[in-house]
């Protein structure tokens, strides 16, 4: 049975929120927002790795419960609009975390993330560690609320992270059979 259209919108929003939350988990209570006057030092596309979609264990359902979330994202097509980060061209982001989650959304998200960077020649260019921040993005899109943080080590140390992700896989089965995996694409910016 296919859910009605009115049910699909919150399902997609919840999947987007959880997809994005895996890229950067929510922050501790003392986190602060990124300053408003910042410049983009690097912008990239992100997509779940083909062989490793974001996974939920146990699967997402209508009932909120503690879910383990893991995933790997390809970071590609990176450009540095201000010219300050010309050597970072792409990488792989690995995430893991937990959340109280359902098809309708997620809260209490905890976890960690890191990006292994590669330069223009395909050589390893370092590893960034990400400290998530809960309040770096304002708005009504729950996915955007979770994709924000700060680089604490490695390339781009001190830069804030801001982005959004959209599911590319079918999320309509969440309310019925549950949702074990989701794939998605999006964009991310690093700001100073």
N, CA and C atoms as a LAMMPS dump frame, in Angstrom:
ITEM: TIMESTEP
0
ITEM: NUMBER OF ATOMS
576
ITEM: BOX BOUNDS ff ff ff
-5.0000000000000000e+02 5.0000000000000000e+02
-5.0000000000000000e+02 5.0000000000000000e+02
-5.0000000000000000e+02 5.0000000000000000e+02
ITEM: ATOMS id mol type element x y z
1 1 1 N 0.83 -1.181 0
2 1 2 C 0 0 0
3 1 3 C 0.876 1.248 0
4 2 1 N 0.594 2.188 -0.88
5 2 2 C 1.34 3.435 -0.964
6 2 3 C 0.723 4.457 -0.027
7 3 1 N 1.557 5.127 0.827
8 3 2 C 1.014 6.131 1.731
9 3 3 C 0.478 7.321 0.953
10 4 1 N -0.525 8.028 1.497
11 4 2 C -1.038 9.216 0.836
12 4 3 C 0.052 10.287 0.712
13 5 1 N -0.097 11.176 -0.287
14 5 2 C 0.885 12.235 -0.534
15 5 3 C 1.164 13.072 0.71
16 6 1 N 0.154 13.352 1.508
17 6 2 C 0.356 14.165 2.706
18 6 3 C 1.3 13.494 3.687
19 7 1 N 1.351 12.173 3.688
20 7 2 C 2.238 11.454 4.579
21 7 3 C 3.662 11.416 4.021
22 8 1 N 3.836 11.461 2.716
23 8 2 C 5.163 11.37 2.118
24 8 3 C 6.041 12.566 2.453
25 9 1 N 5.488 13.769 2.509
26 9 2 C 6.292 14.961 2.794
27 9 3 C 6.988 14.86 4.155
28 10 1 N 6.271 14.528 5.261
29 10 2 C 6.995 14.399 6.525
30 10 3 C 7.974 13.222 6.527
31 11 1 N 7.665 12.163 5.787
32 11 2 C 8.594 11.036 5.703
33 11 3 C 9.882 11.467 5.016
34 12 1 N 9.759 12.195 3.91
35 12 2 C 10.952 12.676 3.216
36 12 3 C 11.737 13.639 4.104
37 13 1 N 11.034 14.516 4.815
38 13 2 C 11.707 15.459 5.704
39 13 3 C 12.442 14.714 6.813
40 14 1 N 11.813 13.689 7.381
41 14 2 C 12.456 12.907 8.444
42 14 3 C 13.673 12.172 7.9
43 15 1 N 13.538 11.578 6.727
44 15 2 C 14.674 10.874 6.128
45 15 3 C 15.797 11.854 5.827
46 16 1 N 15.456 13.041 5.34
47 16 2 C 16.466 14.055 5.071
48 16 3 C 17.151 14.468 6.364
49 17 1 N 16.37 14.64 7.423
50 17 2 C 16.94 15.01 8.713
51 17 3 C 17.91 13.95 9.203
52 18 1 N 17.506 12.7 9.095
53 18 2 C 18.381 11.63 9.563
54 18 3 C 19.575 11.45 8.647
55 19 1 N 19.398 11.634 7.359
56 19 2 C 20.505 11.553 6.414
57 19 3 C 21.524 12.625 6.752
58 20 1 N 21.055 13.833 6.935
59 20 2 C 21.948 14.924 7.267
60 20 3 C 22.546 14.763 8.655
61 21 1 N 21.769 14.236 9.593
62 21 2 C 22.277 14.073 10.953
63 21 3 C 23.425 13.112 11.003
64 22 1 N 23.479 12.173 10.078
65 22 2 C 24.596 11.256 10.082
66 22 3 C 25.865 11.916 9.6
67 23 1 N 25.732 12.934 8.777
68 23 2 C 26.913 13.645 8.322
69 23 3 C 27.543 14.429 9.461
70 24 1 N 26.761 15.019 10.283
71 24 2 C 27.222 15.699 11.485
72 24 3 C 26.162 15.544 12.555
73 25 1 N 26.51 14.972 13.672
74 25 2 C 25.544 14.74 14.735
75 25 3 C 25.334 16.007 15.551
76 26 1 N 24.298 16.035 16.365
77 26 2 C 23.967 17.221 17.158
78 26 3 C 25.022 17.491 18.213
79 27 1 N 25.06 18.723 18.657
80 27 2 C 26.124 19.176 19.534
81 27 3 C 25.761 19.099 21
82 28 1 N 26.778 19.245 21.847
83 28 2 C 26.496 19.366 23.263
84 28 3 C 25.782 20.678 23.555
85 29 1 N 25.184 20.789 24.723
86 29 2 C 24.361 21.944 25.073
87 29 3 C 25.126 23.261 25.04
88 30 1 N 26.443 23.251 25.227
89 30 2 C 27.203 24.496 25.274
90 30 3 C 27.604 25.021 23.902
91 31 1 N 27.231 24.377 22.837
92 31 2 C 27.626 24.801 21.489
93 31 3 C 27.056 26.167 21.151
94 32 1 N 27.785 26.893 20.306
95 32 2 C 27.324 28.212 19.883
96 32 3 C 27.176 28.257 18.383
97 33 1 N 26.427 29.223 17.923
98 33 2 C 26.174 29.378 16.49
99 33 3 C 27.389 29.98 15.794
100 34 1 N 27.498 29.701 14.511
101 34 2 C 28.557 30.3 13.7
102 34 3 C 28.26 31.788 13.539
103 35 1 N 29.295 32.624 13.537
104 35 2 C 29.067 34.053 13.291
105 35 3 C 28.388 34.256 11.943
106 36 1 N 27.596 35.334 11.827
107 36 2 C 26.83 35.553 10.606
108 36 3 C 27.661 36.114 9.466
109 37 1 N 28.726 36.857 9.734
110 37 2 C 29.563 37.443 8.688
111 37 3 C 30.746 36.533 8.405
112 38 1 N 30.547 35.57 7.523
113 38 2 C 31.605 34.621 7.209
114 38 3 C 31.695 34.458 5.699
115 39 1 N 32.856 33.995 5.225
116 39 2 C 33.018 33.734 3.801
117 39 3 C 33.176 32.236 3.59
118 40 1 N 32.743 31.768 2.441
119 40 2 C 32.887 30.36 2.09
120 40 3 C 34.321 30.137 1.626
121 41 1 N 35.042 29.229 2.319
122 41 2 C 36.413 28.919 1.92
123 41 3 C 36.471 27.64 1.086
124 42 1 N 35.442 26.78 1.209
125 42 2 C 35.375 25.567 0.404
126 42 3 C 33.919 25.135 0.301
127 43 1 N 33.515 24.72 -0.887
128 43 2 C 32.181 24.159 -1.055
129 43 3 C 32.312 22.872 -1.854
130 44 1 N 31.477 21.88 -1.474
131 44 2 C 31.579 20.548 -2.07
132 44 3 C 30.195 19.94 -2.236
133 45 1 N 30.126 18.946 -3.078
134 45 2 C 28.938 18.105 -3.174
135 45 3 C 29.158 16.894 -2.275
136 46 1 N 28.064 16.361 -1.732
137 46 2 C 28.146 15.133 -0.951
138 46 3 C 27.105 14.152 -1.473
139 47 1 N 27.415 12.868 -1.358
140 47 2 C 26.483 11.815 -1.744
141 47 3 C 26.846 10.565 -0.959
142 48 1 N 25.841 9.816 -0.57
143 48 2 C 26.132 8.559 0.104
144 48 3 C 26.942 7.684 -0.84
145 49 1 N 27.89 6.964 -0.271
146 49 2 C 28.705 6.058 -1.073
147 49 3 C 27.814 4.95 -1.623
148 50 1 N 28.001 4.6 -2.879
149 50 2 C 27.151 3.614 -3.556
150 50 3 C 27.036 2.323 -2.774
151 51 1 N 28.153 1.828 -2.297
152 51 2 C 28.158 0.551 -1.592
153 51 3 C 27.846 0.663 -0.109
154 52 1 N 27.693 1.886 0.409
155 52 2 C 27.47 2.085 1.838
156 52 3 C 26.427 3.16 2.097
157 53 1 N 25.153 2.846 1.938
158 53 2 C 24.133 3.856 2.243
159 53 3 C 24.103 4.123 3.746
160 54 1 N 23.418 5.165 4.133
161 54 2 C 23.195 5.417 5.549
162 54 3 C 22.307 4.288 6.065
163 55 1 N 22.7 3.693 7.179
164 55 2 C 21.924 2.571 7.728
165 55 3 C 21.376 2.929 9.1
166 56 1 N 20.2 2.398 9.389
167 56 2 C 19.525 2.597 10.667
168 56 3 C 19.346 1.236 11.325
169 57 1 N 19.775 1.125 12.577
170 57 2 C 19.642 -0.144 13.282
171 57 3 C 19.153 0.113 14.706
172 58 1 N 17.978 -0.386 15.087
173 58 2 C 17.015 -1.059 14.218
174 58 3 C 16.419 -0.068 13.219
175 59 1 N 15.594 -0.55 12.306
176 59 2 C 15.037 0.296 11.258
177 59 3 C 14.153 1.398 11.846
178 60 1 N 14.023 2.49 11.074
179 60 2 C 13.106 3.56 11.457
180 60 3 C 11.674 3.062 11.295
181 61 1 N 10.816 3.453 12.218
182 61 2 C 9.387 3.147 12.135
183 61 3 C 8.613 4.38 12.585
184 62 1 N 7.301 4.243 12.708
185 62 2 C 6.479 5.364 13.188
186 62 3 C 6.728 5.678 14.658
187 63 1 N 7.146 4.686 15.419
188 63 2 C 7.364 4.867 16.851
189 63 3 C 8.796 5.316 17.137
190 64 1 N 8.972 6.392 17.91
191 64 2 C 10.327 6.831 18.261
192 64 3 C 11.04 5.768 19.101
193 65 1 N 12.294 5.544 18.782
194 65 2 C 13.145 4.65 19.567
195 65 3 C 14.596 4.98 19.263
196 66 1 N 15.492 4.477 20.105
197 66 2 C 16.904 4.748 19.902
198 66 3 C 17.406 3.97 18.69
199 67 1 N 17.997 4.706 17.756
200 67 2 C 18.468 4.154 16.482
201 67 3 C 19.971 4.415 16.368
202 68 1 N 20.723 3.433 15.915
203 68 2 C 22.141 3.592 15.576
204 68 3 C 22.21 3.959 14.098
205 69 1 N 22.929 5.022 13.78
206 69 2 C 23.029 5.511 12.409
207 69 3 C 24.502 5.486 11.992
208 70 1 N 24.793 4.888 10.833
209 70 2 C 26.151 4.89 10.295
210 70 3 C 26.086 5.202 8.806
211 71 1 N 27.158 5.733 8.269
212 71 2 C 27.18 6.005 6.839
213 71 3 C 28.504 6.54 6.358
214 72 1 N 28.678 6.48 5.062
215 72 2 C 29.861 7.014 4.396
216 72 3 C 29.382 7.89 3.242
217 73 1 N 29.966 9.067 3.143
218 73 2 C 29.607 10.02 2.097
219 73 3 C 30.814 10.322 1.228
220 74 1 N 30.616 10.344 -0.078
221 74 2 C 31.635 10.844 -0.995
222 74 3 C 31.549 12.367 -0.977
223 75 1 N 32.672 13.005 -0.85
224 75 2 C 32.767 14.464 -0.881
225 75 3 C 33.481 14.789 -2.194
226 76 1 N 32.803 15.465 -3.126
227 76 2 C 33.349 15.654 -4.466
228 76 3 C 33.175 17.094 -4.944
229 77 1 N 33.806 17.384 -6.069
230 77 2 C 33.66 18.675 -6.753
231 77 3 C 33.897 19.86 -5.816
232 78 1 N 34.913 19.754 -4.98
233 78 2 C 35.211 20.843 -4.05
234 78 3 C 35.905 21.991 -4.775
235 79 1 N 35.461 23.192 -4.473
236 79 2 C 36.07 24.403 -5.007
237 79 3 C 36.237 25.402 -3.877
238 80 1 N 37.224 26.262 -4.019
239 80 2 C 37.501 27.284 -3.013
240 80 3 C 37.235 28.657 -3.623
241 81 1 N 36.031 29.21 -3.379
242 81 2 C 35.667 30.491 -3.996
243 81 3 C 36.634 31.634 -3.692
244 82 1 N 37.232 31.626 -2.491
245 82 2 C 38.145 32.714 -2.148
246 82 3 C 39.611 32.349 -2.405
247 83 1 N 39.867 31.122 -2.906
248 83 2 C 41.223 30.704 -3.242
249 83 3 C 42.078 30.26 -2.071
250 84 1 N 41.513 30.23 -0.868
251 84 2 C 42.314 29.898 0.316
252 84 3 C 42.553 28.402 0.511
253 85 1 N 41.773 27.554 -0.135
254 85 2 C 41.906 26.098 0.03
255 85 3 C 41.947 25.391 -1.331
256 86 1 N 42.898 25.733 -2.194
257 86 2 C 42.903 25.184 -3.555
258 86 3 C 43.272 23.703 -3.646
259 87 1 N 43.944 23.138 -2.635
260 87 2 C 44.402 21.752 -2.757
261 87 3 C 43.362 20.708 -2.368
262 88 1 N 42.322 21.078 -1.626
263 88 2 C 41.306 20.107 -1.217
264 88 3 C 40.269 19.951 -2.324
265 89 1 N 40.223 18.776 -2.953
266 89 2 C 39.305 18.561 -4.073
267 89 3 C 38.21 17.56 -3.787
268 90 1 N 38.38 16.735 -2.769
269 90 2 C 37.361 15.738 -2.457
270 90 3 C 37.808 14.862 -1.314
271 91 1 N 36.968 13.875 -0.978
272 91 2 C 37.322 12.983 0.113
273 91 3 C 36.193 12.035 0.441
274 92 1 N 36.336 11.393 1.586
275 92 2 C 35.319 10.478 2.104
276 92 3 C 35.01 10.897 3.532
277 93 1 N 33.731 11.055 3.827
278 93 2 C 33.285 11.392 5.178
279 93 3 C 32.661 10.155 5.808
280 94 1 N 33.095 9.814 7.005
281 94 2 C 32.554 8.677 7.744
282 94 3 C 31.851 9.197 8.984
283 95 1 N 30.673 8.67 9.233
284 95 2 C 29.888 9.132 10.373
285 95 3 C 29.315 7.942 11.128
286 96 1 N 29.02 8.187 12.395
287 96 2 C 28.301 7.22 13.218
288 96 3 C 27.648 7.981 14.36
289 97 1 N 26.488 7.508 14.775
290 97 2 C 25.802 8.194 15.849
291 97 3 C 24.557 7.47 16.294
292 98 1 N 23.887 8.063 17.265
293 98 2 C 22.645 7.532 17.809
294 98 3 C 21.636 8.664 17.893
295 99 1 N 20.351 8.307 17.826
296 99 2 C 19.297 9.309 17.943
297 99 3 C 18.022 8.644 18.416
298 100 1 N 17.177 9.41 19.056
299 100 2 C 15.81 8.989 19.314
300 100 3 C 15.066 9.387 18.047
301 101 1 N 14.666 8.399 17.244
302 101 2 C 14.186 8.713 15.897
303 101 3 C 12.965 7.895 15.518
304 102 1 N 12.195 8.469 14.595
305 102 2 C 11.034 7.808 14
306 102 3 C 10.907 8.333 12.576
307 103 1 N 9.89 7.876 11.864
308 103 2 C 9.648 8.387 10.509
309 103 3 C 9.364 9.884 10.519
310 104 1 N 8.953 10.434 11.646
311 104 2 C 8.608 11.843 11.746
312 104 3 C 9.731 12.763 12.142
313 105 1 N 10.907 12.236 12.513
314 105 2 C 12.004 13.11 12.895
315 105 3 C 12.948 12.455 13.879
316 106 1 N 13.895 13.249 14.378
317 106 2 C 14.916 12.739 15.291
318 106 3 C 15.272 13.799 16.313
319 107 1 N 15.682 13.339 17.494
320 107 2 C 16.154 14.247 18.535
321 107 3 C 17.237 13.528 19.334
322 108 1 N 17.91 14.267 20.183
323 108 2 C 18.951 13.667 21.015
324 108 3 C 20.05 13.016 20.198
325 109 1 N 20.406 13.628 19.077
326 109 2 C 21.394 13.043 18.175
327 109 3 C 22.796 13.241 18.744
328 110 1 N 23.554 12.154 18.82
329 110 2 C 24.945 12.207 19.251
330 110 3 C 25.779 11.449 18.23
331 111 1 N 27.053 11.734 18.164
332 111 2 C 27.896 11.001 17.239
333 111 3 C 29.173 11.723 16.905
334 112 1 N 29.835 11.272 15.838
335 112 2 C 31.095 11.859 15.436
336 112 3 C 31.251 11.752 13.926
337 113 1 N 32.137 12.575 13.39
338 113 2 C 32.394 12.537 11.962
339 113 3 C 33.822 12.92 11.652
340 114 1 N 34.301 12.443 10.515
341 114 2 C 35.625 12.844 10.037
342 114 3 C 35.625 12.769 8.522
343 115 1 N 36.48 13.585 7.923
344 115 2 C 36.625 13.59 6.474
345 115 3 C 38.084 13.314 6.144
346 116 1 N 38.328 12.298 5.331
347 116 2 C 39.657 12.034 4.788
348 116 3 C 39.713 12.778 3.46
349 117 1 N 40.603 13.775 3.364
350 117 2 C 40.69 14.643 2.192
351 117 3 C 41.724 14.145 1.19
352 118 1 N 41.472 14.457 -0.091
353 118 2 C 42.412 14.168 -1.174
354 118 3 C 42.645 15.438 -1.98
355 119 1 N 43.865 15.574 -2.506
356 119 2 C 44.21 16.771 -3.266
357 119 3 C 43.917 16.58 -4.756
358 120 1 N 44.329 17.534 -5.558
359 120 2 C 44.036 17.506 -6.996
360 120 3 C 44.688 16.325 -7.706
361 121 1 N 45.778 15.785 -7.144
362 121 2 C 46.462 14.632 -7.745
363 121 3 C 45.943 13.306 -7.183
364 122 1 N 44.945 13.362 -6.294
365 122 2 C 44.405 12.147 -5.702
366 122 3 C 45.188 11.641 -4.503
367 123 1 N 46.147 12.44 -4.015
368 123 2 C 46.924 12.061 -2.832
369 123 3 C 46.193 12.502 -1.572
370 124 1 N 46.369 11.721 -0.521
371 124 2 C 45.757 12.057 0.77
372 124 3 C 46.28 13.409 1.24
373 125 1 N 45.351 14.296 1.646
374 125 2 C 45.709 15.659 2.041
375 125 3 C 45.392 15.941 3.5
376 126 1 N 45.059 14.915 4.285
377 126 2 C 44.794 15.101 5.697
378 126 3 C 43.425 14.6 6.103
379 127 1 N 43.175 14.662 7.414
380 127 2 C 41.902 14.201 7.977
381 127 3 C 41.334 15.301 8.863
382 128 1 N 40.112 15.707 8.603
383 128 2 C 39.415 16.696 9.433
384 128 3 C 38.496 15.99 10.415
385 129 1 N 38.531 16.44 11.652
386 129 2 C 37.61 15.956 12.671
387 129 3 C 36.54 17.019 12.867
388 130 1 N 35.284 16.596 12.928
389 130 2 C 34.163 17.531 13.018
390 130 3 C 33.505 17.492 14.388
391 131 1 N 33.299 18.662 14.964
392 131 2 C 32.534 18.817 16.201
393 131 3 C 31.172 19.362 15.81
394 132 1 N 30.125 18.577 15.959
395 132 2 C 28.795 19.043 15.559
396 132 3 C 28.307 20.228 16.399
397 133 1 N 27.496 21.081 15.774
398 133 2 C 26.845 22.198 16.45
399 133 3 C 25.364 22.159 16.128
400 134 1 N 24.542 22.209 17.104
401 134 2 C 23.101 22.111 16.919
402 134 3 C 22.493 23.372 16.329
403 135 1 N 23.041 24.531 16.57
404 135 2 C 22.366 25.773 16.209
405 135 3 C 23.049 26.575 15.106
406 136 1 N 23.751 25.915 14.187
407 136 2 C 24.43 26.672 13.145
408 136 3 C 23.538 26.99 11.961
409 137 1 N 22.379 26.34 11.817
410 137 2 C 21.48 26.57 10.7
411 137 3 C 20.087 26.846 11.248
412 138 1 N 19.478 27.901 10.785
413 138 2 C 18.12 28.236 11.202
414 138 3 C 17.175 27.985 10.044
415 139 1 N 15.971 27.538 10.305
416 139 2 C 15 27.333 9.24
417 139 3 C 14.043 26.207 9.558
418 140 1 N 13.138 25.962 8.635
419 140 2 C 12.099 24.959 8.846
420 140 3 C 12.453 23.596 8.284
421 141 1 N 13.523 23.493 7.488
422 141 2 C 13.929 22.2 6.936
423 141 3 C 14.709 21.442 8.001
424 142 1 N 14.154 20.347 8.535
425 142 2 C 14.852 19.637 9.612
426 142 3 C 16.202 19.095 9.18
427 143 1 N 16.372 18.78 7.91
428 143 2 C 17.672 18.284 7.448
429 143 3 C 18.75 19.335 7.665
430 144 1 N 18.451 20.57 7.321
431 144 2 C 19.428 21.633 7.477
432 144 3 C 19.781 21.874 8.938
433 145 1 N 18.846 21.628 9.844
434 145 2 C 19.098 21.851 11.261
435 145 3 C 20.179 20.926 11.802
436 146 1 N 20.402 19.794 11.16
437 146 2 C 21.375 18.833 11.662
438 146 3 C 22.718 18.891 10.961
439 147 1 N 22.797 19.493 9.786
440 147 2 C 24.042 19.492 9.034
441 147 3 C 24.8 20.773 9.297
442 148 1 N 25.427 20.843 10.439
443 148 2 C 26.203 22.003 10.83
444 148 3 C 27.198 21.624 11.897
445 149 1 N 28.368 22.248 11.871
446 149 2 C 29.377 21.924 12.864
447 149 3 C 30.609 22.772 12.693
448 150 1 N 31.678 22.329 13.314
449 150 2 C 32.944 23.048 13.259
450 150 3 C 34.075 22.032 13.117
451 151 1 N 35.063 22.372 12.295
452 151 2 C 36.239 21.523 12.132
453 151 3 C 37.175 21.819 13.295
454 152 1 N 37.515 20.778 14.057
455 152 2 C 38.351 20.972 15.244
456 152 3 C 39.796 20.53 15.057
457 153 1 N 40.052 19.684 14.042
458 153 2 C 41.416 19.224 13.774
459 153 3 C 41.588 18.965 12.293
460 154 1 N 42.827 19.069 11.83
461 154 2 C 43.139 18.752 10.442
462 154 3 C 42.879 19.915 9.505
463 155 1 N 42.844 19.636 8.192
464 155 2 C 42.566 20.707 7.229
465 155 3 C 41.261 21.425 7.571
466 156 1 N 41.26 22.726 7.396
467 156 2 C 40.1 23.594 7.648
468 156 3 C 39.81 23.793 9.139
469 157 1 N 40.79 23.524 10.016
470 157 2 C 40.579 23.72 11.454
471 157 3 C 40.019 25.116 11.702
472 158 1 N 38.975 25.172 12.494
473 158 2 C 38.333 26.435 12.838
474 158 3 C 37.192 26.819 11.92
475 159 1 N 37.071 26.164 10.774
476 159 2 C 35.989 26.489 9.842
477 159 3 C 34.673 25.906 10.336
478 160 1 N 33.6 26.626 10.073
479 160 2 C 32.256 26.13 10.36
480 160 3 C 31.744 25.37 9.139
481 161 1 N 30.882 24.396 9.374
482 161 2 C 30.321 23.561 8.315
483 161 3 C 28.828 23.833 8.241
484 162 1 N 28.321 24.001 7.021
485 162 2 C 26.894 24.215 6.819
486 162 3 C 26.482 23.505 5.542
487 163 1 N 25.351 22.797 5.577
488 163 2 C 24.929 22.098 4.378
489 163 3 C 23.518 21.564 4.464
490 164 1 N 23.134 20.838 3.432
491 164 2 C 21.818 20.201 3.395
492 164 3 C 21.914 18.936 2.554
493 165 1 N 21.016 18 2.816
494 165 2 C 20.977 16.742 2.074
495 165 3 C 19.533 16.37 1.779
496 166 1 N 19.334 15.65 0.668
497 166 2 C 18.004 15.22 0.239
498 166 3 C 18.055 13.731 -0.075
499 167 1 N 17.097 12.954 0.42
500 167 2 C 17.09 11.526 0.088
501 167 3 C 16.882 11.308 -1.412
502 168 1 N 17.606 10.335 -1.969
503 168 2 C 17.422 9.952 -3.361
504 168 3 C 16.8 8.562 -3.466
505 169 1 N 16.667 7.888 -2.346
506 169 2 C 16.021 6.571 -2.349
507 169 3 C 14.583 6.714 -1.861
508 170 1 N 13.794 5.686 -2.087
509 170 2 C 12.388 5.688 -1.701
510 170 3 C 12.262 5.591 -0.183
511 171 1 N 11.654 6.603 0.424
512 171 2 C 11.474 6.597 1.876
513 171 3 C 10.014 6.335 2.261
514 172 1 N 9.174 6.069 1.272
515 172 2 C 7.739 5.924 1.544
516 172 3 C 7.4 4.69 2.373
517 173 1 N 8.282 3.698 2.419
518 173 2 C 7.989 2.489 3.189
519 173 3 C 8.238 2.654 4.688
520 174 1 N 8.739 3.782 5.118
521 174 2 C 9.077 3.974 6.526
522 174 3 C 7.889 3.725 7.443
523 175 1 N 6.753 4.325 7.144
524 175 2 C 5.584 4.204 8.026
525 175 3 C 4.988 2.803 8.029
526 176 1 N 5.257 2.016 7
527 176 2 C 4.723 0.657 6.927
528 176 3 C 5.732 -0.372 7.398
529 177 1 N 6.628 -0.747 6.5
530 177 2 C 7.601 -1.803 6.777
531 177 3 C 8.82 -1.312 7.552
532 178 1 N 9.009 -0.005 7.637
533 178 2 C 10.195 0.531 8.284
534 178 3 C 11.252 0.872 7.243
535 179 1 N 12.276 1.591 7.673
536 179 2 C 13.325 2.053 6.774
537 179 3 C 14.671 1.676 7.368
538 180 1 N 15.41 0.79 6.68
539 180 2 C 16.725 0.339 7.147
540 180 3 C 17.871 1.151 6.548
541 181 1 N 17.693 1.635 5.321
542 181 2 C 18.759 2.388 4.654
543 181 3 C 18.169 3.569 3.895
544 182 1 N 19.012 4.556 3.645
545 182 2 C 18.629 5.692 2.807
546 182 3 C 19.883 6.18 2.08
547 183 1 N 19.69 6.605 0.85
548 183 2 C 20.757 7.206 0.052
549 183 3 C 20.375 8.669 -0.174
550 184 1 N 21.363 9.5 -0.403
551 184 2 C 21.043 10.894 -0.63
552 184 3 C 22.192 11.684 -1.206
553 185 1 N 21.887 12.915 -1.594
554 185 2 C 22.879 13.848 -2.118
555 185 3 C 22.655 15.21 -1.479
556 186 1 N 23.651 16.043 -1.578
557 186 2 C 23.513 17.384 -1.032
558 186 3 C 24.755 18.208 -1.278
559 187 1 N 24.839 19.296 -0.546
560 187 2 C 25.971 20.217 -0.651
561 187 3 C 26.412 20.611 0.753
562 188 1 N 27.692 20.926 0.862
563 188 2 C 28.24 21.361 2.134
564 188 3 C 29.216 22.507 1.881
565 189 1 N 29.237 23.462 2.809
566 189 2 C 30.147 24.603 2.721
567 189 3 C 30.953 24.689 4.005
568 190 1 N 32.202 25.133 3.878
569 190 2 C 33.07 25.377 5.017
570 190 3 C 33.302 26.88 5.044
571 191 1 N 33.038 27.501 6.197
572 191 2 C 33.025 28.963 6.318
573 191 3 C 33.995 29.444 7.388
574 192 1 N 34.585 30.602 7.134
575 192 2 C 35.454 31.244 8.143
576 192 3 C 35.085 32.703 8.249
